[in-house]
Amino acid sequence: MDKSFQEHCRALLKEELTKRCSKNSQYSLRAFAKCMEIDSSYLSKILSGKRSITNKVYDRILKQLNLSLNQYLDLEKKKDS
């Protein structure tokens, strides 16, 4: 996966986390990681840019966020470029 795709996925995750936190002030990174079925320290490193998103984690994120087909295709296009 190229760098721009990684950044796009990272932005998507940050946006979703921010949205959930705005709905519930008690919502945490740990809760978000649990929802995404990702270790919280790994997710923290992904969000800070210290770790890359693997294909396995990428697929899990798409599934857990229930992305629309158009959103998914847009991400796939960026992934392949």
C-alpha positions as MATLAB code, in Angstrom:
seq = 'MDKSFQEHCRALLKEELTKRCSKNSQYSLRAFAKCMEIDSSYLSKILSGKRSITNKVYDRILKQLNLSLNQYLDLEKKKDS';
ca = [
       0.000    0.000    0.000;
       1.374    3.377   -0.920;
       1.824    6.337    1.385;
      -1.170    8.351    0.157;
      -3.438    5.352    0.656;
      -2.092    4.900    4.183;
      -2.788    8.569    4.888;
      -6.298    8.268    3.452;
      -7.086    5.281    5.687;
      -5.570    7.036    8.683;
      -7.742   10.102    8.014;
     -10.817    7.884    7.681;
     -10.101    6.279   11.061;
      -9.461    9.626   12.736;
     -12.675   11.034   11.291;
     -14.691    8.074   12.543;
     -13.100    8.230   16.005;
     -13.804   11.978   16.218;
     -17.414   11.425   15.163;
     -17.935    8.768   17.828;
     -16.243   10.887   20.498;
     -18.478   13.851   19.654;
     -21.554   11.671   20.153;
     -20.256   10.262   23.446;
     -17.691   12.159   25.495;
     -16.803    8.933   27.328;
     -15.827    7.155   24.099;
     -12.137    6.261   24.024;
      -9.449    5.046   21.686;
      -9.564    1.747   23.554;
     -13.307    1.395   22.872;
     -12.765    2.270   19.212;
      -9.961   -0.292   18.935;
     -12.180   -2.947   20.489;
     -14.928   -2.117   18.006;
     -12.423   -2.353   15.131;
     -11.066   -5.634   16.574;
      -7.566   -4.136   16.668;
      -5.208   -3.901   19.625;
      -5.440   -0.385   21.072;
      -1.680    0.212   21.055;
      -1.506   -0.888   17.410;
      -4.390    1.427   16.495;
      -2.700    4.294   18.328;
       0.473    3.700   16.302;
      -1.532    3.588   13.066;
      -3.242    6.886   13.887;
       0.056    8.559   14.763;
       1.716    7.282   11.580;
       4.213    5.048   13.389;
       2.758    1.836   11.913;
       1.412    0.977    8.496;
      -2.005   -0.494    7.891;
      -1.723   -4.099    6.745;
      -4.139   -5.645    4.256;
      -5.631   -7.763    7.055;
      -6.291   -4.718    9.252;
      -7.539   -2.750    6.249;
     -10.134   -5.431    5.474;
     -11.208   -5.561    9.123;
     -11.630   -1.768    9.237;
     -13.800   -1.768    6.111;
     -15.973   -4.498    7.574;
     -16.331   -2.871   10.988;
     -17.107    0.583    9.584;
     -19.705   -0.839    7.186;
     -18.470    1.402    4.420;
     -20.766    1.952    1.500;
     -19.852    0.348   -1.800;
     -18.825    3.729   -3.238;
     -16.574    4.477   -0.268;
     -15.069    1.010   -0.547;
     -14.429    1.370   -4.287;
     -12.856    4.780   -3.715;
     -10.491    3.268   -1.138;
      -9.698    0.325   -3.405;
      -8.860    2.725   -6.235;
      -6.451    4.613   -3.970;
      -4.986    1.338   -2.707;
      -4.148    0.160   -6.213;
      -2.677    3.437   -7.453;
];
